[in-house]
Amino acid sequence: LLPGADMPGRAALELGPHDFRRMTGRFGAAGTGAFGAGFVHADDGGFREDSGYQQTKAYVGTSMEAWSGSLDVRLVLSDLDQETAGYILGFDAYKDPALNRQNLNPEAYRLASSQRLTAHWQRPGDRFDLDVRPFVRHSDMEFLQHFLPGKPLEENGHTSAGVLTAASFGSERVAAVTGLDLEWADVYLRQTQFGPTEGSDFLQETRPEGKHYDYRVRSYSAAAFVQSDFDISDRLTVSAGVRAEHVRYDYDNRMLDGNTRDDGTPCGFGGCLYTRPADRDDTFSNFAPKLGARWSLDVSTTAYLNLSRGFRAPQMTELYRLQSGQLVSDLDSESIDSAEAGIRRGGESWQLDASLFYMKKKDSVYRDADGFNVSGGRSRHRGIDLSWDWQLHDAWRFSIDGTFARHQYDFDTVAARGETFVSGRDVDSAPRWLGTAEFEYAPNPQFAASLQWTAVGRYYLDAENEHSYPGHGILNLRVRVNLSDTLSVTGRVNNMTDHLYADRADFAFGNYRYFPGRGRELFVVLQYDQ
């Protein structure tokens, strides 16, 4: 929340099970040189063994008039100290009360910090409005990759700076915005294993202890865009836009090049898993158009159609954190072409939004069940989205949001040392069903209660579609009572039925693996608003 005239002070204390405590606060001053600040601090003992965390986020900002416009400046800080809990192993292990609170990786941890300084300057003009948003960012993180054989430690971080610019202009029937985005970044990554790998001879030989990666990358990106809306008639609006982007990576390997241990000796079984390319530069240029239309069929109904392309330049880890057999990563930018058609309709007490979509994605990078990268992947995605909000009575409201979709691989390959990908099989970890339904009762401004049901459908755990997770549904209850004009108390009961489920499931290295979900828990928030 930016500082300004409408920024009341707020303080809240939230308590929950497993020694959970969260404190939040904000305050500000309006007028010339408006000022605002806020923080969130959470301390959680963790519902699993050795899985607690402490996290703090804070911001401070000011608003003022500058250079014939308005200027907002904000500094945001965050810090995380987390004991991460690993997978539990075995078919349906999340259903076993003796297993689902265990942490087989008590040594795992994550330390992360970030700082971000941003500014937002706006100036209205007679011919066009200007919007300029410069930023500077920094982050550092280290975490133990407990989910990999050998449990290597990763250290990464970056410093970046850039600016987002936009100019808006138009006439009675045309509105347009154009701009230029620039960014520079200096990124580093190190990965080190401090002990021998446990397991088969193959794992021990191909995942050696010592340093695996140590590289630095400087990146430069520039993007230009234009977006226009044309009112063809009182009922028809057509939108068109395009974005062009160029990215350059300057990669500097700070270790031995090639597929060896850090001392230069080779690994058995065909070589070490870890491969380090020689210093190189890579550039990627992408072009993304989009076209859309909106028809007002009547005063309460609008139909819409959108055609677009999205893209993503390869990540640095995909290009330079290579594996056995990848001396050079010859990757193209990942792209996705999508088409969407839908309708929005509403009355005095209800709103409906339904749409059909179809997408094709290519040049993706997947990681198979044995931890090996698979590049050049393609997939197709089609489905329906539905959102319905119904005010049943002055005090009762019902809403539902749901998606049914098929996410399927669209290529055939046998991954080196890994799985077989076959066109038509479901993308692993992609459920067909996702949904939320909620009843809310609010008879007056002093009281509100809501009952929410969230559901995740069945999904496969591997590319070969041989292992699956059945999905789950969870009930949550929330009640808020205003004790006075400034003081309120809110209670939340998550997972009311104490259902046993998995937040995440997969099948890797020959095992079913699960992150178990939290059981029934009560959280209470006491909040003061100025």
C-alpha positions in Angstrom: 0.0 0.0 0.0 1.5 3.3 -1.1 1.4 6.2 1.4 -1.3 8.8 1.0 -4.4 10.3 2.5 -6.3 7.0 2.7 -3.8 5.0 4.7 -5.2 4.2 8.2 -2.9 2.6 10.8 -3.3 -1.1 11.4 -1.8 -3.7 13.8 -2.6 -7.3 14.0 -1.5 -10.4 16.0 -2.2 -13.9 14.7 -1.8 -17.1 16.8 -2.0 -20.7 15.7 -0.8 -24.2 16.4 2.8 -25.4 16.5 3.9 -22.1 18.1 2.8 -20.0 15.1 2.8 -16.3 15.7 2.5 -13.5 13.1 2.5 -9.8 13.7 1.7 -7.2 11.1 1.6 -3.4 11.3 1.4 -0.3 9.1 1.2 3.4 9.6 1.5 6.5 7.6 1.1 10.3 7.4 -0.7 12.2 4.6 -0.1 15.6 3.1 3.0 17.0 1.4 5.7 14.4 1.5 3.3 11.6 2.6 5.0 8.8 4.4 4.1 5.1 5.0 5.7 2.0 6.5 4.7 -1.5 7.4 6.0 -4.9 8.4 5.1 -8.6 8.7 6.9 -10.9 11.0 6.0 -14.6 11.3 7.5 -17.3 13.5 6.3 -20.9 12.9 7.5 -24.0 14.7 6.3 -26.2 11.9 3.7 -28.9 11.8 6.4 -31.4 10.9 9.6 -32.2 12.8 12.4 -29.6 12.3 10.3 -27.6 9.8 10.0 -24.2 11.4 10.7 -20.8 9.9 11.1 -17.2 10.8 10.3 -14.6 8.1 10.3 -10.8 8.2 9.1 -8.4 5.5 9.1 -4.6 5.8 8.6 -1.6 3.6 8.9 2.2 3.8 7.7 4.6 1.2 7.0 8.2 0.5 4.9 10.2 -2.0 5.6 13.7 -3.3 5.3 16.0 -6.2 8.3 16.1 -8.5 9.1 17.2 -12.1 5.6 18.4 -12.8 4.2 15.0 -11.8 3.7 12.6 -8.8 6.5 10.4 -7.4 6.2 7.4 -5.2 9.4 5.8 -3.8 9.4 2.5 -1.9 12.1 0.3 -0.2 11.0 -3.3 0.5 13.1 -5.8 2.5 12.7 -9.5 3.3 14.5 -12.1 5.2 13.8 -15.9 5.6 15.4 -18.5 7.9 13.7 -21.8 7.2 14.2 -25.4 8.2 12.8 -27.2 5.2 11.1 -30.5 5.5 11.8 -33.2 2.8 9.6 -35.7 1.2 8.2 -38.7 3.0 8.6 -42.0 1.0 6.3 -44.9 0.1 3.0 -45.4 -1.6 0.3 -43.4 0.2 2.7 -42.4 3.0 0.8 -39.2 3.6 -2.1 -41.2 4.9 0.0 -42.7 7.7 -0.1 -40.6 10.9 3.2 -42.2 12.0 4.9 -40.9 8.8 3.2 -37.7 7.7 4.7 -35.5 10.5 8.2 -36.9 10.1 11.0 -35.0 8.5 13.6 -37.4 6.9 15.8 -34.4 6.2 16.2 -32.5 9.5 19.5 -31.1 8.2 17.8 -29.2 5.3 17.5 -25.5 5.4 17.0 -22.3 3.3 18.3 -18.8 4.0 17.2 -16.0 1.7 17.2 -12.3 1.8 16.2 -9.6 -0.7 16.1 -5.8 -1.1 14.2 -3.8 -3.7 14.1 -0.1 -4.2 11.5 1.2 -6.7 10.1 4.5 -7.8 7.0 5.3 -9.8 6.7 8.7 -11.5 3.6 9.8 -13.4 3.0 12.9 -15.3 -0.3 13.7 -17.1 0.1 15.8 -20.3 -2.0 17.4 -23.0 -0.9 15.0 -25.7 0.1 11.9 -23.7 0.6 10.6 -20.1 4.1 9.4 -19.0 4.7 6.5 -16.6 8.3 5.7 -15.5 9.3 3.0 -13.0 13.0 2.6 -12.2 14.1 -0.2 -9.9 17.2 -1.7 -8.2 17.1 -5.2 -6.7 19.4 -7.5 -4.8 19.0 -11.1 -3.4 21.0 -13.9 -1.9 20.0 -17.4 -1.1 21.5 -20.7 0.0 19.6 -24.0 0.4 20.4 -27.6 0.8 19.0 -29.6 -2.1 17.8 -32.5 0.2 15.6 -33.9 -2.6 18.6 -34.9 -4.7 21.0 -37.8 -4.1 24.1 -36.3 -2.5 22.2 -33.3 -1.1 24.4 -30.6 -2.7 24.3 -27.1 -1.3 23.2 -24.3 -3.8 24.2 -20.7 -3.3 22.8 -18.1 -5.7 22.1 -14.4 -5.9 21.7 -11.4 -8.2 21.9 -7.7 -8.4 19.8 -6.0 -11.1 18.6 -2.6 -12.2 16.3 -1.3 -14.8 13.4 0.9 -15.8 9.9 0.3 -17.1 8.5 3.1 -19.2 5.1 3.8 -20.8 3.3 6.6 -22.7 -0.5 6.6 -23.0 -2.4 8.6 -25.5 -5.6 8.4 -27.6 -8.7 9.9 -29.0 -12.4 9.4 -28.6 -12.3 5.9 -30.2 -8.7 4.9 -29.9 -6.6 4.3 -26.8 -2.9 3.3 -27.0 0.1 2.7 -24.8 3.7 2.2 -25.9 6.9 1.8 -23.9 10.4 0.5 -23.5 11.7 -1.8 -20.7 15.4 -2.1 -19.9 17.2 -4.3 -17.4 20.7 -5.3 -16.4 21.6 -8.1 -14.0 24.6 -9.7 -12.5 23.8 -13.3 -11.4 25.9 -16.0 -9.7 25.4 -19.7 -8.8 27.5 -22.2 -6.9 26.7 -25.8 -6.1 28.8 -27.9 -3.8 28.4 -31.4 -2.3 30.1 -31.9 1.0 30.0 -35.7 1.3 29.7 -38.9 -0.7 26.4 -39.8 -2.3 24.5 -42.7 -0.8 22.8 -45.3 -2.9 23.7 -47.4 -5.9 27.1 -47.6 -7.4 25.8 -45.6 -10.3 24.6 -42.7 -8.1 27.8 -42.7 -6.1 30.0 -42.5 -9.1 28.1 -40.0 -11.2 27.3 -37.6 -8.4 30.7 -36.9 -6.8 31.4 -34.8 -3.7 33.1 -31.5 -4.2 32.2 -28.5 -6.3 29.7 -29.1 -9.2 29.1 -25.6 -10.6 30.5 -22.1 -10.1 29.5 -19.5 -12.7 28.5 -15.9 -13.1 26.3 -14.4 -15.8 25.7 -10.8 -16.7 22.4 -10.3 -18.6 21.1 -7.4 -20.6 17.5 -7.1 -21.9 15.5 -4.6 -23.8 11.9 -4.8 -24.8 9.6 -2.5 -26.7 5.8 -2.8 -26.8 2.7 -1.2 -28.1 -1.0 -1.9 -27.3 -4.1 -0.3 -28.8 -7.8 -0.5 -28.2 -10.1 0.5 -31.1 -13.8 1.2 -30.6 -15.1 -0.1 -33.9 -18.7 0.6 -32.9 -20.7 1.2 -29.7 -20.7 -2.6 -29.2 -17.4 -3.8 -30.7 -13.9 -3.1 -29.4 -10.8 -4.6 -31.0 -7.5 -4.8 -29.2 -4.1 -5.4 -30.9 -0.6 -5.4 -29.5 2.9 -6.6 -29.9 6.0 -7.0 -27.7 9.6 -7.4 -29.1 12.4 -8.4 -26.7 16.1 -9.0 -27.0 18.1 -10.8 -24.2 21.9 -11.3 -24.0 23.7 -13.5 -21.5 27.5 -13.2 -20.9 28.5 -16.5 -19.1 31.7 -16.9 -17.1 32.5 -20.4 -15.9 34.8 -20.2 -12.8 35.6 -23.9 -12.7 37.1 -26.5 -15.0 35.2 -26.9 -18.2 33.6 -30.2 -19.1 32.1 -33.3 -17.5 34.6 -34.1 -14.7 35.0 -33.9 -10.9 36.3 -30.6 -9.6 39.8 -31.9 -9.7 39.6 -32.9 -13.3 39.3 -36.7 -12.8 36.6 -38.5 -14.8 33.5 -40.3 -13.3 32.6 -43.8 -14.2 29.3 -45.1 -15.8 29.7 -42.7 -18.8 30.7 -39.6 -16.9 29.7 -37.3 -14.1 26.1 -36.0 -14.1 27.4 -32.4 -13.9 28.7 -30.7 -17.1 30.1 -27.2 -17.2 30.3 -25.4 -20.6 33.1 -23.1 -21.5 32.6 -19.3 -21.4 30.2 -18.1 -24.0 27.6 -15.5 -25.0 24.0 -16.3 -25.9 21.4 -14.0 -27.4 17.6 -14.5 -27.8 15.2 -12.3 -29.7 11.4 -12.8 -29.4 8.3 -11.3 -31.0 4.9 -11.7 -29.4 1.7 -10.4 -31.0 -1.8 -10.5 -29.6 -5.3 -9.8 -30.9 -8.5 -9.6 -29.1 -12.2 -8.5 -29.5 -15.1 -7.7 -27.2 -18.7 -7.7 -28.3 -21.5 -6.2 -26.1 -24.4 -8.5 -27.1 -26.8 -6.6 -24.7 -26.5 -4.5 -21.6 -25.7 -7.6 -19.4 -23.7 -9.8 -21.8 -20.3 -9.5 -23.3 -18.5 -12.1 -25.6 -14.8 -12.0 -26.0 -12.0 -13.6 -28.1 -8.3 -13.5 -27.5 -5.4 -14.8 -29.7 -1.9 -14.4 -28.3 1.7 -15.6 -28.2 3.8 -15.7 -25.0 7.5 -16.4 -24.7 10.3 -17.0 -22.2 14.0 -16.9 -22.9 15.8 -19.9 -21.5 16.7 -19.7 -17.9 20.4 -19.5 -17.0 20.2 -22.8 -15.2 18.9 -24.5 -18.3 21.8 -23.1 -20.4 24.7 -23.4 -18.0 23.8 -26.0 -15.4 24.2 -28.8 -17.8 24.1 -32.6 -17.3 26.0 -35.5 -18.8 26.0 -35.4 -22.6 25.1 -31.7 -22.8 28.4 -30.0 -23.7 26.4 -27.1 -25.2 22.8 -26.3 -24.4 21.3 -25.5 -27.8 17.9 -24.1 -26.6 15.4 -21.8 -28.2 13.0 -19.6 -26.2 10.0 -21.4 -24.9 6.8 -20.1 -26.6 3.1 -20.7 -26.2 0.3 -19.9 -28.6 -3.1 -19.6 -27.1 -6.7 -19.0 -28.2 -9.5 -18.1 -25.7 -13.2 -17.5 -26.3 -15.7 -16.7 -23.6 -18.8 -14.9 -22.4 -19.5 -12.7 -19.4 -23.1 -12.2 -18.3 -24.6 -10.8 -15.2 -27.7 -9.5 -13.5 -28.5 -7.5 -10.3 -27.5 -10.5 -8.1 -25.2 -12.7 -10.1 -22.2 -12.7 -12.4 -21.0 -15.5 -14.7 -17.8 -15.8 -16.7 -17.1 -18.9 -18.8 -14.4 -19.5 -21.3 -12.8 -22.1 -23.5 -9.1 -22.2 -24.2 -6.6 -24.0 -26.3 -2.8 -23.6 -26.0 0.3 -25.2 -27.7 3.7 -24.9 -26.0 7.0 -25.7 -27.6 10.8 -25.7 -26.7 10.1 -26.5 -23.0 12.6 -28.1 -20.7 11.3 -30.9 -18.4 13.0 -32.8 -15.6 12.1 -36.5 -15.7 11.6 -38.9 -12.8 15.3 -39.7 -12.5 16.3 -36.1 -12.3 17.5 -35.7 -16.0 16.7 -32.7 -18.1 14.7 -33.2 -21.3 14.8 -30.3 -23.8 12.8 -29.5 -26.9 9.6 -30.6 -25.2 6.1 -29.7 -26.6 2.7 -29.9 -25.0 -0.9 -28.9 -25.7 -3.5 -27.7 -23.2 -7.3 -27.3 -23.7 -10.1 -26.8 -21.3 -12.8 -24.7 -19.8 -12.8 -22.1 -17.0 -16.0 -21.2 -15.1 -16.5 -18.4 -12.5 -20.0 -17.8 -11.0 -20.9 -15.4 -8.2 -24.5 -15.3 -6.9 -25.9 -13.1 -4.2 -28.6 -15.4 -2.9 -30.0 -13.0 -0.3 -28.9 -9.7 1.3 -26.9 -11.8 3.8 -26.0 -14.9 1.7 -23.5 -15.2 -1.2 -22.3 -18.2 -3.1 -19.4 -18.4 -5.5 -17.7 -21.1 -7.5 -14.5 -21.1 -9.6 -13.4 -24.2 -11.5 -11.3 -25.5 -14.3 -11.4 -28.7 -16.3 -8.5 -29.1 -18.7 -6.3 -31.7 -20.4 -2.5 -31.0 -20.3 -0.8 -33.4 -22.6 2.7 -34.0 -24.0 3.0 -33.4 -27.7 6.3 -35.1 -28.5 7.9 -38.5 -28.4 11.4 -39.1 -27.0 13.3 -41.5 -24.8 15.3 -39.3 -22.3 19.0 -40.2 -21.9 19.1 -42.5 -18.8 15.5 -41.5 -18.1 11.8 -41.8 -19.0 9.9 -42.2 -22.2 7.8 -39.3 -23.3 4.9 -40.2 -25.6 2.5 -37.7 -27.3 -1.0 -37.8 -25.8 0.0 -38.7 -22.3 -0.9 -36.3 -19.5 1.8 -33.9 -18.3 2.8 -35.1 -14.8 1.7 -33.0 -11.8 -1.0 -31.4 -13.9 -4.5 -32.2 -12.5 -7.5 -32.1 -14.8 -9.8 -30.7 -12.2 -9.2 -27.6 -10.0 -12.1 -25.9 -8.1 -13.2 -23.8 -5.2 -16.7 -23.2 -3.9 -17.6 -20.8 -1.1 -20.7 -19.9 1.0 -20.6 -16.6 2.8 -23.0 -15.3 5.4 -22.8 -11.6 6.3 -26.0 -10.3 7.9 -24.5 -7.0 9.1 -21.1 -5.2 9.0 -20.2 -6.6 12.4 -20.2 -10.3 11.5 -19.2 -12.5 8.5 -18.7 -16.2 8.1 -17.7 -18.3 5.1 -17.3 -22.0 4.4 -14.9 -22.8 1.6 -14.3 -26.1 -0.2 -11.2 -26.4 -2.4 -10.5 -29.4 -4.6 -7.6 -30.8 -6.6 -8.2 -33.6 -9.1 -6.2 -36.7 -9.8 -2.9 -36.3 -11.5 0.0 -38.4 -12.7 3.3 -38.4 -11.0 5.6 -39.4 -13.9 5.8 -38.8 -17.7 4.9 -42.4 -18.4 1.6 -42.0 -16.5 2.2 -45.2 -14.5 1.9 -43.6 -11.0 -0.7 -41.2 -9.8 -2.1 -39.2 -6.9 -5.9 -39.4 -6.4 -6.5 -35.7 -5.6 -8.3 -34.3 -2.5 -10.9 -31.9 -1.2 -10.5 -29.6 1.8 -13.0 -27.7 3.9 -12.1 -24.4 5.6 -14.2 -22.1 7.9 -13.6 -18.4 8.5 -15.5 -16.2 11.0 -14.9 -12.5 11.6 -16.5 -10.4 14.4 -16.1 -6.6 14.8 -15.9 -6.0 18.5 -15.9 -2.2 17.9 -15.3 0.4 15.2 -11.5 -0.3 15.5 -11.1 -3.8 16.9 -12.0 -7.1 15.2 -11.3 -10.8 15.8 -11.1 -13.5 13.1 -11.0 -17.2 13.5 -10.0 -19.7 10.8 -10.3 -23.4 10.9 -8.3 -25.0 8.1 -9.0 -28.5 7.0 -12.1 -28.9 9.2 -12.4 -32.6 8.6 -8.7 -33.3 9.4 -8.4 -34.9 5.9 -5.2 -36.7 5.1 -3.8 -35.4 1.8 -0.6 -34.4 0.0 0.3 -30.8 -0.8 2.6 -32.2 -3.5 3.2 -35.7 -4.8 5.6 -37.1 -7.3 7.4 -40.3 -8.3 11.2 -40.0 -8.6 14.3 -42.3 -8.2 12.0 -45.3 -7.9 9.9 -44.0 -5.0 6.5 -42.3 -4.3 7.3 -39.0 -2.6 5.0 -36.7 -0.8 4.9 -33.4 1.0 2.0 -34.1 3.4 -0.7 -31.5 3.9 -1.5 -29.8 7.2 -4.2 -31.3 9.5 -7.0 -29.5 11.2 -5.8 -26.2 12.6 -7.3 -23.1 14.3 -5.8 -19.7 13.8 -7.0 -16.5 15.6 -6.3 -12.9 14.5 -6.8 -9.9 16.6 -6.7 -6.7 14.5 -6.8 -3.0 15.3 -7.7 -0.5 12.6 -7.2 3.2 13.2 
